[in-house]
Amino acid sequence: MKRSFVVCLIALVSLCLLGNAFAAEKKKLRIGNEGAYPPFNMVNKEGKVEGFDIDIARALAKEMKMEPVFVVQDWDGLIPGLIAKKFDCIISSMSITDERKQKVDFTDKYYLTPARFVAKKGAGFTITKDGLKGKTIGIQRATIHENFANDMFGDVATIKAYATQDEANMDLVAGRVDLVVADATVLEGGFLNTPAGKDFEFIGPDFKDKKWFGEGIGIAVRKGDKELREKFNKAIKAIRANGEYQKINAKYFKFDVYGD
């Protein structure tokens, strides 16, 4: 009787230890993020990152049975940081472009929104070379929008680069630039719908040309990391299918940012 009890006790302890070992083995997923691109990512008062990118990252990590750990990094240091193994992936509204594909691999897109210009209400600018001649355009440095602005209007307008989109927006309010160009959703949610943006409006059409804006927004992983990329692709499909993506989308937007 005593022996049976001891055997059962040993078995129970072994199961507990095994369970703890499995829990401890839950792999951490280190995620690089800028934390300065609302409403997709920003740092809150408690110093933690939040936003659409962050909620999507958590949902994907949960689907992959991994623990997300966020590493805040300046935008132009994200790809170098990934290559240097400071983190395992970048989930920070990064567009999938041929130029970036030379340095990193991308998952399928997890959203796609157009670029647009914003200027003061009634400014009357037309988004053409003649209409922007002599004007100053604010953009975030090292982005697809910088490439677009330079290629399209760099020969007639001054292109002024900033470390963050918020800095470009502040200089628009201060009158130091005439227009800004960025993701339409970012400009709407992070600027036009705030007190600072009340006197400003979208002008001109949507811009979606793949030459500059790529195939949408994807998750960057290190070159050759096929296993992690495929895990992400499966997880993206899963949260789209089970409704988790739509719940996160509705928290931030009134339309489907996944795009066509």
SULTALIN-V239271 format. One record per pair of residues at least 12 apart in sequence whose ideal C-beta (glycine too) atoms are under 10 Angstrom apart, sorted by the first residue. I is the first residue (numbers start at 1). J is the second residue. D is the distance in whole Angstrom. If there is no record, write none. Layout:
<<I & J & D> <I & J & D>>
This chain:
<<26 & 61 & 10> <26 & 65 & 7> <26 & 66 & 7> <26 & 67 & 5> <27 & 61 & 10> <27 & 64 & 9> <27 & 65 & 8> <27 & 66 & 5> <27 & 67 & 7> <27 & 88 & 9> <28 & 61 & 9> <28 & 66 & 7> <28 & 67 & 5> <28 & 68 & 8> <28 & 69 & 5> <28 & 88 & 8> <29 & 57 & 8> <29 & 58 & 10> <29 & 60 & 8> <29 & 61 & 5> <29 & 64 & 7> <29 & 65 & 10> <29 & 66 & 4> <29 & 67 & 7> <29 & 68 & 5> <29 & 69 & 7> <29 & 70 & 10> <29 & 87 & 9> <29 & 88 & 6> <29 & 89 & 7> <29 & 91 & 9> <29 & 228 & 9> <29 & 231 & 9> <29 & 232 & 10> <30 & 66 & 10> <30 & 67 & 10> <30 & 68 & 8> <30 & 69 & 5> <30 & 70 & 8> <30 & 71 & 6> <30 & 81 & 10> <30 & 82 & 10> <30 & 85 & 9> <30 & 86 & 8> <30 & 87 & 4> <30 & 88 & 5> <30 & 89 & 8> <31 & 49 & 9> <31 & 53 & 9> <31 & 54 & 9> <31 & 57 & 5> <31 & 58 & 9> <31 & 60 & 9> <31 & 61 & 8> <31 & 66 & 10> <31 & 68 & 6> <31 & 69 & 7> <31 & 70 & 5> <31 & 71 & 7> <31 & 72 & 10> <31 & 87 & 6> <31 & 88 & 7> <31 & 89 & 6> <31 & 90 & 7> <31 & 91 & 5> <31 & 92 & 8> <31 & 219 & 9> <32 & 70 & 8> <32 & 71 & 5> <32 & 72 & 8> <32 & 73 & 5> <32 & 77 & 9> <32 & 78 & 5> <32 & 79 & 9> <32 & 81 & 6> <32 & 82 & 6> <32 & 86 & 7> <32 & 87 & 4> <32 & 88 & 8> <32 & 89 & 7> <32 & 90 & 4> <32 & 91 & 8> <32 & 92 & 6> <32 & 94 & 9> <32 & 220 & 8> <33 & 49 & 6> <33 & 51 & 9> <33 & 53 & 6> <33 & 54 & 7> <33 & 57 & 8> <33 & 70 & 5> <33 & 71 & 7> <33 & 72 & 6> <33 & 73 & 7> <33 & 75 & 10> <33 & 78 & 8> <33 & 87 & 9> <33 & 89 & 10> <33 & 90 & 7> <33 & 91 & 6> <33 & 92 & 5> <33 & 93 & 9> <33 & 94 & 10> <34 & 49 & 9> <34 & 53 & 9> <34 & 72 & 7> <34 & 73 & 7> <34 & 74 & 7> <34 & 75 & 5> <34 & 76 & 9> <34 & 77 & 9> <34 & 78 & 7> <34 & 90 & 9> <34 & 92 & 5> <34 & 93 & 8> <34 & 94 & 9> <34 & 140 & 10> <34 & 163 & 10> <34 & 164 & 8> <34 & 165 & 10> <35 & 47 & 10> <35 & 48 & 9> <35 & 49 & 5> <35 & 50 & 9> <35 & 51 & 8> <35 & 53 & 9> <35 & 54 & 9> <35 & 70 & 8> <35 & 71 & 10> <35 & 72 & 4> <35 & 73 & 8> <35 & 74 & 9> <35 & 75 & 10> <35 & 92 & 8> <35 & 164 & 10> <36 & 49 & 10> <36 & 72 & 9> <36 & 74 & 8> <36 & 75 & 7> <36 & 92 & 9> <36 & 140 & 9> <36 & 163 & 8> <36 & 164 & 4> <36 & 165 & 7> <36 & 166 & 6> <36 & 167 & 9> <36 & 190 & 10> <37 & 51 & 8> <37 & 52 & 10> <37 & 53 & 8> <37 & 75 & 8> <37 & 92 & 7> <37 & 93 & 6> <37 & 140 & 8> <37 & 143 & 10> <37 & 164 & 8> <37 & 165 & 6> <37 & 166 & 9> <37 & 182 & 9> <37 & 183 & 8> <37 & 186 & 6> <37 & 190 & 7> <38 & 50 & 9> <38 & 51 & 6> <38 & 52 & 9> <38 & 165 & 8> <38 & 166 & 8> <38 & 186 & 7> <38 & 189 & 7> <38 & 190 & 4> <38 & 191 & 9> <38 & 194 & 9> <38 & 252 & 10> <39 & 51 & 6> <39 & 52 & 6> <39 & 53 & 9> <39 & 185 & 8> <39 & 186 & 7> <39 & 188 & 9> <39 & 189 & 4> <39 & 190 & 6> <39 & 193 & 9> <39 & 251 & 9> <39 & 252 & 5> <39 & 253 & 8> <40 & 52 & 5> <40 & 53 & 5> <40 & 54 & 8> <40 & 55 & 10> <40 & 56 & 9> <40 & 91 & 10> <40 & 92 & 8> <40 & 93 & 5> <40 & 111 & 9> <40 & 113 & 10> <40 & 183 & 8> <40 & 185 & 8> <40 & 186 & 7> <40 & 189 & 9> <40 & 190 & 8> <40 & 217 & 9> <40 & 252 & 8> <40 & 257 & 9> <41 & 53 & 4> <41 & 54 & 6> <41 & 55 & 10> <41 & 56 & 10> <41 & 57 & 9> <41 & 70 & 9> <41 & 72 & 9> <41 & 91 & 8> <41 & 92 & 6> <41 & 93 & 7> <42 & 54 & 9> <42 & 166 & 9> <42 & 190 & 8> <43 & 70 & 10> <43 & 72 & 7> <47 & 72 & 9> <48 & 70 & 8> <48 & 72 & 9> <49 & 70 & 5> <49 & 71 & 9> <49 & 72 & 6> <49 & 92 & 9> <50 & 70 & 10> <51 & 92 & 10> <51 & 93 & 9> <51 & 189 & 10> <51 & 190 & 10> <51 & 251 & 10> <51 & 252 & 8> <52 & 93 & 8> <52 & 110 & 10> <52 & 111 & 8> <52 & 185 & 9> <52 & 189 & 9> <52 & 248 & 7> <52 & 249 & 8> <52 & 251 & 8> <52 & 252 & 5> <52 & 253 & 8> <52 & 257 & 8> <53 & 70 & 10> <53 & 90 & 10> <53 & 91 & 5> <53 & 92 & 6> <53 & 93 & 6> <53 & 94 & 9> <53 & 110 & 9> <53 & 111 & 9> <53 & 217 & 9> <53 & 219 & 10> <53 & 248 & 10> <54 & 68 & 8> <54 & 70 & 7> <54 & 91 & 8> <54 & 92 & 9> <54 & 248 & 10> <55 & 244 & 9> <55 & 245 & 10> <55 & 247 & 9> <55 & 248 & 5> <55 & 249 & 9> <55 & 251 & 7> <55 & 252 & 8> <56 & 91 & 7> <56 & 110 & 6> <56 & 111 & 8> <56 & 217 & 10> <56 & 219 & 9> <56 & 235 & 10> <56 & 236 & 9> <56 & 239 & 8> <56 & 244 & 9> <56 & 245 & 7> <56 & 248 & 6> <56 & 249 & 9> <57 & 70 & 7> <57 & 89 & 9> <57 & 91 & 4> <57 & 92 & 9> <57 & 110 & 10> <57 & 219 & 8> <57 & 232 & 10> <58 & 70 & 9> <58 & 91 & 10> <58 & 244 & 10> <58 & 248 & 9> <59 & 235 & 8> <59 & 236 & 9> <59 & 238 & 9> <59 & 239 & 5> <59 & 242 & 9> <59 & 244 & 5> <59 & 245 & 7> <59 & 247 & 9> <59 & 248 & 6> <60 & 89 & 9> <60 & 91 & 8> <60 & 107 & 9> <60 & 110 & 8> <60 & 219 & 8> <60 & 231 & 9> <60 & 232 & 6> <60 & 234 & 10> <60 & 235 & 4> <60 & 236 & 7> <60 & 238 & 9> <60 & 239 & 7> <60 & 244 & 9> <60 & 245 & 10> <61 & 89 & 10> <61 & 91 & 9> <61 & 231 & 10> <61 & 232 & 10> <61 & 235 & 8> <62 & 235 & 9> <62 & 238 & 10> <62 & 239 & 9> <62 & 244 & 8> <63 & 231 & 9> <63 & 232 & 9> <63 & 234 & 8> <63 & 235 & 4> <63 & 236 & 9> <63 & 237 & 10> <63 & 238 & 5> <63 & 239 & 6> <63 & 242 & 9> <63 & 244 & 8> <64 & 228 & 9> <64 & 231 & 5> <64 & 232 & 8> <64 & 234 & 8> <64 & 235 & 5> <64 & 238 & 9> <65 & 231 & 10> <65 & 235 & 10> <66 & 88 & 9> <66 & 228 & 10> <66 & 231 & 8> <66 & 235 & 9> <68 & 89 & 10> <68 & 91 & 9> <69 & 87 & 8> <69 & 88 & 9> <70 & 87 & 9> <70 & 91 & 9> <70 & 92 & 10> <71 & 86 & 6> <71 & 87 & 5> <71 & 88 & 9> <71 & 90 & 10> <72 & 92 & 10> <73 & 86 & 7> <73 & 87 & 8> <73 & 90 & 8> <73 & 92 & 8> <74 & 141 & 10> <74 & 142 & 9> <74 & 163 & 7> <74 & 164 & 9> <75 & 92 & 8> <75 & 93 & 10> <75 & 94 & 9> <75 & 140 & 7> <75 & 141 & 7> <75 & 142 & 6> <75 & 143 & 7> <75 & 163 & 7> <75 & 164 & 7> <75 & 165 & 9> <76 & 140 & 9> <76 & 141 & 6> <76 & 142 & 4> <76 & 143 & 9> <76 & 161 & 10> <76 & 163 & 8> <77 & 142 & 9> <78 & 90 & 5> <78 & 92 & 6> <78 & 94 & 7> <78 & 104 & 9> <78 & 142 & 9> <78 & 220 & 8> <79 & 94 & 8> <79 & 100 & 7> <79 & 103 & 6> <79 & 104 & 6> <79 & 142 & 9> <79 & 220 & 7> <79 & 222 & 10> <80 & 103 & 9> <82 & 94 & 10> <82 & 103 & 9> <82 & 104 & 6> <82 & 220 & 6> <82 & 221 & 8> <82 & 222 & 6> <82 & 223 & 10> <82 & 225 & 10> <83 & 103 & 7> <83 & 104 & 7> <83 & 220 & 10> <83 & 222 & 7> <83 & 223 & 8> <84 & 222 & 10> <85 & 222 & 8> <87 & 220 & 10> <87 & 222 & 10> <88 & 221 & 7> <88 & 222 & 8> <88 & 225 & 8> <88 & 228 & 7> <89 & 104 & 9> <89 & 105 & 10> <89 & 107 & 9> <89 & 219 & 5> <89 & 220 & 6> <89 & 221 & 5> <89 & 222 & 8> <89 & 225 & 8> <89 & 228 & 7> <89 & 229 & 9> <89 & 232 & 7> <90 & 104 & 8> <90 & 106 & 9> <90 & 218 & 9> <90 & 219 & 7> <90 & 220 & 4> <90 & 221 & 8> <90 & 222 & 10> <91 & 107 & 9> <91 & 110 & 8> <91 & 217 & 9> <91 & 218 & 9> <91 & 219 & 5> <91 & 220 & 8> <91 & 232 & 9> <92 & 217 & 9> <92 & 219 & 9> <92 & 220 & 8> <93 & 110 & 10> <93 & 111 & 8> <93 & 113 & 9> <93 & 143 & 10> <93 & 183 & 7> <93 & 185 & 9> <93 & 186 & 8> <93 & 217 & 5> <93 & 218 & 10> <94 & 106 & 8> <94 & 143 & 9> <94 & 144 & 9> <94 & 214 & 9> <94 & 217 & 6> <94 & 218 & 7> <94 & 219 & 8> <94 & 220 & 6> <95 & 109 & 9> <95 & 112 & 9> <95 & 115 & 10> <95 & 143 & 8> <95 & 144 & 5> <95 & 145 & 9> <95 & 147 & 10> <95 & 183 & 9> <95 & 210 & 10> <95 & 212 & 9> <95 & 213 & 6> <95 & 214 & 4> <95 & 215 & 8> <95 & 216 & 7> <95 & 217 & 6> <95 & 218 & 8> <96 & 108 & 9> <96 & 109 & 6> <96 & 112 & 9> <96 & 144 & 10> <96 & 210 & 9> <96 & 213 & 9> <96 & 214 & 4> <96 & 215 & 4> <96 & 216 & 6> <96 & 217 & 7> <96 & 218 & 4> <96 & 219 & 9> <96 & 220 & 8> <97 & 144 & 6> <97 & 147 & 8> <97 & 210 & 9> <97 & 211 & 9> <97 & 212 & 8> <97 & 213 & 8> <97 & 214 & 4> <97 & 215 & 8> <97 & 218 & 10> <98 & 210 & 9> <98 & 211 & 9> <98 & 214 & 8> <98 & 215 & 9> <99 & 144 & 9> <99 & 147 & 8> <99 & 212 & 10> <99 & 214 & 9> <100 & 144 & 9> <100 & 214 & 8> <100 & 218 & 9> <100 & 220 & 7> <101 & 214 & 9> <101 & 215 & 10> <101 & 218 & 10> <101 & 220 & 9> <101 & 223 & 9> <102 & 223 & 9> <103 & 220 & 9> <103 & 222 & 9> <103 & 223 & 7> <104 & 218 & 10> <104 & 219 & 10> <104 & 220 & 4> <104 & 221 & 7> <104 & 222 & 7> <104 & 223 & 6> <104 & 225 & 9> <105 & 218 & 9> <105 & 219 & 9> <105 & 220 & 7> <105 & 221 & 5> <105 & 222 & 7> <105 & 223 & 6> <105 & 224 & 7> <105 & 225 & 6> <105 & 226 & 8> <105 & 228 & 9> <105 & 229 & 6> <106 & 214 & 9> <106 & 215 & 8> <106 & 216 & 9> <106 & 217 & 9> <106 & 218 & 4> <106 & 219 & 7> <106 & 220 & 6> <106 & 221 & 8> <106 & 229 & 8> <106 & 232 & 9> <107 & 217 & 10> <107 & 218 & 5> <107 & 219 & 4> <107 & 220 & 8> <107 & 221 & 7> <107 & 228 & 9> <107 & 229 & 5> <107 & 230 & 8> <107 & 231 & 9> <107 & 232 & 4> <107 & 233 & 5> <107 & 234 & 10> <107 & 235 & 9> <107 & 236 & 7> <108 & 215 & 9> <108 & 216 & 8> <108 & 218 & 7> <108 & 219 & 9> <108 & 229 & 9> <108 & 232 & 8> <108 & 233 & 5> <108 & 234 & 10> <108 & 236 & 6> <108 & 237 & 8> <109 & 214 & 9> <109 & 215 & 6> <109 & 216 & 3> <109 & 217 & 6> <109 & 218 & 5> <109 & 219 & 9> <109 & 236 & 8> <109 & 258 & 8> <109 & 259 & 7> <110 & 216 & 8> <110 & 217 & 6> <110 & 218 & 7> <110 & 219 & 7> <110 & 232 & 9> <110 & 233 & 10> <110 & 235 & 10> <110 & 236 & 6> <110 & 239 & 9> <110 & 240 & 9> <110 & 245 & 8> <110 & 257 & 9> <110 & 258 & 8> <110 & 259 & 10> <111 & 183 & 10> <111 & 185 & 8> <111 & 216 & 7> <111 & 217 & 5> <111 & 218 & 9> <111 & 245 & 9> <111 & 249 & 8> <111 & 253 & 9> <111 & 256 & 9> <111 & 257 & 4> <111 & 258 & 6> <111 & 259 & 6> <112 & 208 & 8> <112 & 213 & 9> <112 & 214 & 9> <112 & 215 & 8> <112 & 216 & 4> <112 & 217 & 6> <112 & 218 & 10> <112 & 256 & 10> <112 & 257 & 7> <112 & 258 & 7> <112 & 259 & 3> <112 & 260 & 7> <113 & 183 & 6> <113 & 184 & 6> <113 & 185 & 5> <113 & 186 & 8> <113 & 188 & 10> <113 & 206 & 9> <113 & 208 & 9> <113 & 213 & 9> <113 & 216 & 9> <113 & 217 & 8> <113 & 253 & 9> <113 & 255 & 9> <113 & 257 & 6> <113 & 258 & 9> <113 & 259 & 7> <114 & 183 & 8> <114 & 184 & 5> <114 & 185 & 9> <114 & 205 & 8> <114 & 206 & 4> <114 & 207 & 6> <114 & 208 & 5> <114 & 209 & 10> <114 & 213 & 8> <114 & 259 & 9> <115 & 139 & 10> <115 & 143 & 10> <115 & 144 & 8> <115 & 145 & 6> <115 & 148 & 7> <115 & 149 & 9> <115 & 181 & 6> <115 & 182 & 7> <115 & 183 & 6> <115 & 184 & 7> <115 & 186 & 10> <115 & 187 & 9> <115 & 204 & 10> <115 & 205 & 10> <115 & 206 & 7> <115 & 207 & 4> <115 & 208 & 8> <115 & 209 & 9> <115 & 212 & 8> <115 & 213 & 6> <116 & 145 & 10> <116 & 180 & 10> <116 & 181 & 7> <116 & 182 & 8> <116 & 183 & 8> <116 & 184 & 4> <116 & 185 & 9> <116 & 186 & 10> <116 & 187 & 6> <116 & 188 & 9> <116 & 202 & 5> <116 & 203 & 8> <116 & 204 & 7> <116 & 205 & 8> <116 & 206 & 6> <116 & 207 & 7> <117 & 132 & 9> <117 & 137 & 8> <117 & 145 & 10> <117 & 149 & 9> <117 & 178 & 10> <117 & 179 & 5> <117 & 180 & 7> <117 & 181 & 5> <117 & 182 & 9> <117 & 184 & 9> <117 & 187 & 9> <117 & 201 & 10> <117 & 202 & 7> <117 & 203 & 5> <117 & 204 & 5> <117 & 205 & 9> <117 & 207 & 9> <118 & 138 & 9> <118 & 168 & 10> <118 & 169 & 8> <118 & 172 & 7> <118 & 179 & 7> <118 & 180 & 5> <118 & 181 & 8> <118 & 182 & 8> <118 & 184 & 9> <118 & 187 & 5> <118 & 188 & 9> <118 & 191 & 7> <118 & 192 & 7> <118 & 197 & 8> <118 & 200 & 5> <118 & 201 & 7> <118 & 202 & 6> <118 & 203 & 7> <118 & 204 & 9> <119 & 132 & 10> <119 & 135 & 9> <119 & 137 & 10> <119 & 172 & 8> <119 & 177 & 9> <119 & 178 & 6> <119 & 179 & 5> <119 & 180 & 8> <119 & 181 & 10> <119 & 200 & 7> <119 & 201 & 7> <119 & 202 & 9> <119 & 203 & 5> <119 & 204 & 9> <120 & 172 & 8> <120 & 173 & 9> <120 & 175 & 8> <120 & 178 & 8> <120 & 179 & 9> <120 & 199 & 6> <120 & 200 & 6> <120 & 201 & 8> <120 & 203 & 9> <121 & 198 & 9> <121 & 199 & 6> <121 & 200 & 6> <121 & 201 & 5> <121 & 203 & 9> <122 & 199 & 9> <122 & 201 & 8> <123 & 135 & 9> <123 & 178 & 7> <123 & 179 & 8> <123 & 200 & 9> <123 & 201 & 9> <123 & 203 & 7> <124 & 203 & 9> <125 & 178 & 7> <125 & 179 & 6> <125 & 203 & 6> <125 & 204 & 8> <126 & 203 & 8> <126 & 204 & 7> <127 & 152 & 9> <127 & 153 & 9> <127 & 179 & 9> <127 & 181 & 9> <127 & 203 & 7> <127 & 204 & 3> <127 & 205 & 7> <127 & 207 & 9> <128 & 152 & 10> <128 & 153 & 9> <128 & 156 & 9> <128 & 204 & 9> <129 & 152 & 8> <129 & 153 & 7> <129 & 155 & 8> <129 & 156 & 5> <129 & 157 & 8> <130 & 156 & 8> <131 & 153 & 9> <131 & 156 & 9> <131 & 157 & 10> <131 & 203 & 9> <131 & 204 & 9> <132 & 149 & 9> <132 & 152 & 9> <132 & 153 & 5> <132 & 156 & 6> <132 & 157 & 5> <132 & 158 & 10> <132 & 178 & 8> <132 & 179 & 7> <132 & 204 & 10> <133 & 153 & 9> <133 & 155 & 9> <133 & 156 & 4> <133 & 157 & 7> <134 & 156 & 7> <134 & 157 & 7> <134 & 158 & 8> <134 & 178 & 9> <135 & 153 & 8> <135 & 156 & 8> <135 & 157 & 5> <135 & 158 & 7> <135 & 177 & 8> <135 & 178 & 4> <135 & 179 & 6> <136 & 157 & 7> <136 & 158 & 4> <136 & 159 & 8> <136 & 160 & 6> <136 & 171 & 9> <136 & 172 & 10> <136 & 175 & 10> <136 & 176 & 7> <136 & 177 & 5> <136 & 178 & 5> <136 & 179 & 8> <136 & 180 & 10> <137 & 149 & 5> <137 & 150 & 9> <137 & 152 & 10> <137 & 153 & 6> <137 & 154 & 9> <137 & 157 & 5> <137 & 158 & 7> <137 & 159 & 5> <137 & 160 & 7> <137 & 161 & 10> <137 & 168 & 9> <137 & 172 & 10> <137 & 177 & 6> <137 & 178 & 7> <137 & 179 & 5> <137 & 180 & 7> <137 & 181 & 6> <138 & 158 & 10> <138 & 159 & 8> <138 & 160 & 5> <138 & 161 & 8> <138 & 162 & 6> <138 & 165 & 9> <138 & 167 & 8> <138 & 168 & 4> <138 & 169 & 8> <138 & 170 & 9> <138 & 171 & 6> <138 & 172 & 6> <138 & 176 & 8> <138 & 177 & 4> <138 & 178 & 8> <138 & 179 & 7> <138 & 180 & 4> <138 & 181 & 8> <138 & 182 & 9> <139 & 159 & 6> <139 & 160 & 7> <139 & 161 & 6> <139 & 162 & 7> <139 & 165 & 8> <139 & 168 & 6> <139 & 177 & 9> <139 & 179 & 10> <139 & 180 & 7> <139 & 181 & 6> <139 & 182 & 7> <140 & 161 & 7> <140 & 162 & 6> <140 & 163 & 7> <140 & 164 & 6> <140 & 165 & 5> <140 & 166 & 9> <140 & 167 & 8> <140 & 168 & 6> <140 & 169 & 10> <140 & 180 & 9> <140 & 181 & 9> <140 & 182 & 7> <140 & 183 & 10> <140 & 186 & 9> <141 & 160 & 10> <141 & 161 & 4> <141 & 162 & 6> <141 & 163 & 6> <141 & 164 & 9> <141 & 167 & 10> <141 & 168 & 9> <142 & 161 & 8> <142 & 163 & 9> <143 & 161 & 9> <143 & 162 & 10> <143 & 165 & 9> <143 & 181 & 10> <143 & 182 & 8> <143 & 183 & 9> <143 & 212 & 10> <144 & 182 & 10> <144 & 183 & 9> <144 & 207 & 10> <144 & 211 & 10> <144 & 212 & 5> <144 & 213 & 6> <144 & 214 & 7> <145 & 159 & 10> <145 & 161 & 10> <145 & 165 & 9> <145 & 168 & 9> <145 & 180 & 9> <145 & 181 & 5> <145 & 182 & 5> <145 & 183 & 8> <145 & 186 & 10> <145 & 207 & 9> <145 & 212 & 8> <145 & 213 & 9> <146 & 159 & 7> <146 & 161 & 6> <146 & 162 & 10> <146 & 181 & 9> <146 & 212 & 10> <147 & 211 & 9> <147 & 212 & 6> <147 & 213 & 9> <148 & 181 & 7> <148 & 207 & 7> <148 & 209 & 8> <148 & 211 & 9> <148 & 212 & 4> <148 & 213 & 7> <149 & 161 & 9> <149 & 179 & 9> <149 & 180 & 10> <149 & 181 & 6> <149 & 182 & 10> <149 & 212 & 9> <150 & 212 & 10> <151 & 211 & 8> <151 & 212 & 7> <152 & 181 & 9> <152 & 207 & 9> <152 & 209 & 10> <152 & 212 & 8> <153 & 179 & 10> <153 & 181 & 9> <157 & 177 & 10> <157 & 178 & 8> <157 & 179 & 9> <158 & 177 & 8> <158 & 178 & 9> <159 & 177 & 10> <159 & 181 & 9> <160 & 176 & 8> <160 & 177 & 6> <160 & 178 & 10> <160 & 180 & 9> <162 & 177 & 9> <162 & 180 & 9> <165 & 180 & 8> <165 & 182 & 5> <165 & 183 & 8> <165 & 186 & 6> <165 & 187 & 8> <165 & 190 & 7> <165 & 191 & 8> <166 & 186 & 10> <166 & 190 & 7> <166 & 191 & 8> <166 & 196 & 9> <168 & 180 & 5> <168 & 181 & 9> <168 & 182 & 7> <168 & 187 & 10> <168 & 191 & 9> <169 & 182 & 8> <169 & 186 & 9> <169 & 187 & 8> <169 & 190 & 8> <169 & 191 & 5> <169 & 192 & 9> <169 & 194 & 9> <169 & 196 & 7> <169 & 197 & 7> <169 & 200 & 9> <170 & 191 & 10> <170 & 196 & 8> <172 & 191 & 8> <172 & 196 & 9> <172 & 197 & 9> <172 & 199 & 10> <172 & 200 & 7> <173 & 191 & 9> <173 & 196 & 6> <173 & 197 & 8> <173 & 198 & 10> <173 & 199 & 8> <173 & 200 & 8> <179 & 200 & 9> <179 & 203 & 7> <179 & 204 & 9> <180 & 200 & 9> <181 & 204 & 9> <181 & 207 & 8> <183 & 213 & 9> <183 & 217 & 9> <183 & 257 & 10> <184 & 202 & 7> <184 & 206 & 7> <184 & 207 & 9> <185 & 252 & 9> <185 & 253 & 7> <185 & 255 & 9> <185 & 257 & 6> <187 & 200 & 9> <187 & 202 & 7> <188 & 202 & 8> <188 & 253 & 9> <189 & 252 & 7> <189 & 253 & 8> <208 & 259 & 9> <208 & 260 & 9> <216 & 257 & 10> <216 & 258 & 9> <216 & 259 & 6> <216 & 260 & 9> <217 & 257 & 9> <217 & 258 & 10> <217 & 259 & 9> <218 & 232 & 9> <218 & 233 & 10> <218 & 236 & 9> <219 & 232 & 5> <219 & 233 & 9> <219 & 235 & 10> <219 & 236 & 8> <236 & 258 & 10> <240 & 258 & 7> <245 & 257 & 10> <245 & 258 & 7> <246 & 258 & 9>>
